[in-house]
Amino acid sequence: MKCGTCGSENFHDARFCAFCGGPLRVPADERRVVTVVFADLVGFTTLSEHLDPERLKGIVDHAFERLVQDIHDFGGRVDKIIGDAVVALFGAPVAHEDDAERAVRAALRMHETLAAYSAEVEVDIRMRIGVNTGEVLVGALRAGGDYTAMGDVVNTASRLETSANPGEVLVGPATHAATLAVIGYESRGSLIIRGREGAVDVWAAKEALVPPGHRSRRHIPIVGRDAEVTLLRNLGELSMRNRRAQSLVIIGEAGVGKTRLVEELAPIMLGIEPTTVMFSGRCVPYGESNPWWPIAEVLRDACSVELSDSVDVARSKCTAAVREVMEPDAVADVTARLLLLLGYDDPSRSRDPDRLAESTRQRHDPASGFLAFLEATLRVRPVLMRLADLHWAEQVVIELVDEMMVRMARRPLVFVATGRRALTERWSPATGRHNTLVLNLGALPRQASEQLLDSILGAGSPQAVRDMLIDRSGGNPLYLEELATLIGGREHASATLDLDELPDTLRGLIGARIDDLTADEQGVLADASVWGPEGPVAALRELGQTIRGRADIDPLIATLSLKDILVAESGVWRFRSDLLREVAYSRLTKSERMRRHRGIAEYIGERRPGVPDTAAVDLLARHYGEAARLTLELDPTAPDRELIAAAIQWIGEAARRAADGDSWVAAATLNEQGIELAAAVDRAADLLRFTTGRGTARCELWDNDGAQHDAAAALDLADRLGDEAGRAAAELLRGAVDARSNRVEEAHVWFDRAIERFRDIGDERGRAVALRRKGMASLVVGNAREAEGPLNESLVAFRQLGDRRGQAWALQNLAWIGFITGRTAVAEDRLADAYQVFAELGDPTGTAWCDGLLAYVRYYQGRFAEANTLARDSFDAAKRRGDRWGQAMSLVVVGATDLWEGQSAASAKRTADALKLFEQMHDMSWVRQTTALHARALAASGRVTESLAALERLDSGSEHSGWIGQPLMVTAGVLATLVHLGGGSTDGDRLFDDILSAVEGAENPAPVELYNAAILASLQRGSLDRAIEFAALCERELGESGQAPSVVRNGYALSAPALLAAVRGEHDAVAALLASDEPVTYTDRALLHVAVALGRGEGWLGNLAFAESVVRATDDVVSQATVALAKATIGRAVGHLDAPRWEALAAEHWDAIGIEPSGWTRVFLTAVATMPAAPMS
């Protein structure tokens, strides 16, 4: 090892240089949270004037000896003594969870010590002390010197000291916040400290409020496990009552609360049977040569044997325990076997050959002694045996467990084991005459996590903090408790906390755990923190060799796993807590972070030559990017340009792949990083590429303002560079932004420019993409005819290029056209082709979009359950990739299927969520379409006022003559909602007439769904001729267009023509419709049977009863009221004795809704008037 002072070579393990005596192992530089104590003697100059120099030196030396001892007593380290001042560090080089408290207590003690010493030497000596907490850089100066701290925290502590009065301790804000619960303070206001911007709040420490180390302890109750605890109680009672052994194996990942649940069993068993004894053992993953270790722990519990007991002491204790439950002649043999299980090699074995043979047999079958002892104990009293972490047990232990349960089947034994899921891969509990149960324990549900937080933080803690804690913990109770405790506990829960910037006290708390590790373990932890939250063990081996010259890190990883720092399984490690990684990373200096990030990137590049996979590209981009950012921070005037060039290369590649995979959040972030790096080193071409990329990502994320800004910047930069390809890409971006902003005509202008420019420069792929974008711009506003040409042209171009992914997207878009034009068979065929290509390419985004569109197709086919499942899966996929539009579109289908399955309240919630997302994205086309569906759901759930207000918003945004030009979901949905409400709202009268007039006077045929709603609307307005005309138009459209209409048809597929037939007195036609098909929606089903009942033939009351049963199974109060009105109307017409009661019930229904059902009343009265009342049966 080379000496850093004189350059001489020394032995590798030497601590000091053999030539100059200088230290060889200088602590590495670190960023740490420390508390600095700055103390200075007061009146030293005056003392110098009156005291002999030798006496003065003696007084000062003895004073500092005692003061330094105070510092050491409280766990601090003297940083330096300069003249009459001493500087101490608490938290470096070793941290404690209460370093700030230790520092303040030490400062107060120093005043007491100095006062006592001053009286002793009869000299007036006092001190001023400043204490401050924060992040510093600690290490040794390269030019030589001891370990020290540097940073503003040290300077501020010095300024606090000079501002203090003699005998006073002044502390800064961070120190005060960390010690407020244990130290009494008086505010000293704010101080303007020279050299710092702004004032610093200052407090004077007066006294310690509680003894050192005192902390209030609270018992955190078990939450979210009520069913499991009840199960434990029932199992215990069953075992004791029947005297039958019970085996319970609790399976779950680390931290889910397996041990906490088992703790509940002890008091339960004592409550059931007070004589129960409890034995516990734990399996360990490594480091123990005795394979019977967990059984040995059980025996130590049973026989009160300590690990430190000698063999003689252990023999005595085992003998006493065995003698208590077994016959005298068995005691010696069983005791000998137990000692073997405990790991003792009994030196008292006989040398006699016969006895030696017996001893050898004992050694080969030690478990029999344990089983004999346990069985004898169970004859006397019940036993609760607990074995933790059984997944780490040797096979002989697992086999013993099986043998134990079979042998003790008719004994009062409750055996409980915990293990991780890996246990199930190697063991299934043996069956027999005993009872066996395997309980899988998962993460806490959100409500239970909230309850756990209540017990830690208090119910009044900020919801934002609670949400962050729950999300970061994933419902794991251990992680949640650790995180919640780290943010300050109950006392600080009301504060607004930002966990992205950890408070100094929390970093100190976690730092104490890190400082408990060995230097080699800390080195592995540092490597892991730079790599990320998780990674392969093989990578840490390579980093250990490259960075620290040590590749044998597997034992270190195992130790870190045992210490609950890392979790290492199947060649992969991960941090047990994100906070541990953040603190470990924050301790590294920026230069060290840069070095390690670069080293990781180079390692990945060497191991993945050629064209790496996407995972490797992402890692290269992350580590090169972070290293480049750090080099700019360290020296922006002379950055490492080679490093930045590598970062730009891989960030650009990662951004491109993220965009190809529709991972737009990642693409936006990567392009943002690229812009910063390219701008810092004046790489204009790269800047143009990243700006266009970021704008595209922003556009896809519906950040239209940001995308517009990037498009303008990209166009300007492309012009200045004369970059035609860059200009075409920027024009494509500008067209996409205009399309997203509902400026379709402007979008087409930009798309056409881009198409032409791509053609001119020979970029066929760019032209194909621009054509597809142009088609989509028309498609999203419902203009299928205008969209089909560019989309077909793009499909041809992609095929010529051999771009299968582009073909798949074009097919998916064309399937959308088939869907909205009613050609569902065409849509299904195109979706199937697109899905197959996406699946072959391994493109989950593409398959998710196909599933999303297929959900719409299935919905319109009336296959609601399938549509709902597809839409929910599509929503989850969109949420994972950060696609708000995809989420909103999926929610529309979920809301629509909920509506037609009678869950109108759920539908209103889903559509409200979708509406909020569309509004955030300013997608007004889908805002209108979703509003129409939302209004229908509101109406069905009885929220009529809100429903009508939603319809009015749609009306105010449309010209009355333009209703036919609206998307189908808008016009048909609005009309259907008005029909559903029975046409009784005066607010809806004008809207009703406007839409009917628009449908009647349209130049082009309307979709059959709209005609269908118009039939009922005309009947409700009393216009039979109009209804007949719309029915004819509907039939003609079906015949001429060949389109396959939705079986949903706004819920009136069969009931609309049936009610028209009933009004016309064509009851045979009604019966034929009833026999023709099974209605898909509950409204159609109910109203079809109402139409049959209006004929008042045989079974009319049964048809009404069926209709009532259908609507009562839903929460659609309007449909319930409509059927009640029909029943009352028919009952009055036939003179039924219960007709007055039915009329009263119908009136109650409609009164509760708050409108008069004049439309439905007209339809039903007209229908019953077409035929004389039949006599009652």
Secondary structure, 3 states (H helix, E strand, C coil): CECCCCCCECCCCCCECCCCCCECCCCCCEEEEEEEEEEEEECHHHHHHHCCHHHHHHHHHHHHHHHHHHHHHCCCEEEEEECCEEEEEECCCCCCCCHHHHHHHHHHHHHHHHHHHHHHHCCCCEEEEEEEEEEEEEEECCCCCCEEEECHHHHHHHHHHHHCCCCEEEECHHHHHHHCCCEEEEEEEEEECCCCCCEEEEEEEEEECCCCCCCCCCCCCCCCCHHHHHHHHHHHHHHHHHCCCEEEEEECCCCCCHHHHHHCHHHHHHHHCCCCEEEEEECCCCCCCCCCHHHHHHHHHHHCCCCCCCHHHHHHHHHHHHHHHCCHHHHHHHHHHHHHHCCCCCCCCCCCHHHHHHHHHHHHCCHHHHHHHHHHHHHHCCEEEEEECHHHCCHHHHHHHHHHHHHCCCCCEEEEEEECCCHHHHCCCCCCCCEEEEEECCCCCHHHHHHHHHHHHCCCCCHHHHHHHHHHHCCCHHHHHHHHHHCCHHHHCCCCCCCCCCCHHHHHHHHHHHHCCCHHHHHHHHHHHHHCCEEEHHHHHHHHHHHHCCCCCHHHHHHHHHCCCEEEECCEEEECCHHHHHHHHHHCCHHHHHHHHHHHHHHHHHHCCCCCCHHHHHHHHHHHHHHHHHHHHHCCCCCCHHHHHHHHHHHHHHHHHHHHCCCHHHHHHHHHHHHHHHHHCCCHHHHHHHHHHHHHHHHHCCCHHHHHHHHHHHHHHHHHHCCHHHHHHHHHHHHHHHHHCCCHHHHHHHHHHHHHHHHHCCCHHHHHHHHHHHHHHHHCCCCHHHHHHHHHHHHHHHHHHCCHHHHHHHHHHHHHHHHHCCCHHHHHHHHHHHHHHHHHHCCHHHHHHHHHHHHHHHHHCCCHHHHHHHHHHHHHHHHHCCCHHHHHHHHHHHHHHHHHCCCHHHHHHHHHHHHHHHHHHCCHHHHHHHHHHHHHHHHHCCCHHHHHHHHHHHHHCCCHHHCCCCCHHHHHHHHHHHHHCCCCCHHHHHHHHHHHHHHHCCCCCCCHHHHHHHHHHHHHCCCHHHHHHHHHHHHHHHHHHCCCCCCCHHHCCCHHHHHHHHHCCCHHHHHHHHHHCCCCCHHHHHHHHHHHHHCCCCCHHHHHHHHHHHHHCCCCHHHHHHHHHHHHHHHHHHCCCCHHHHHHHHHHHHHHHCCCCHHHHHHHHHHHHCCCCCCCC
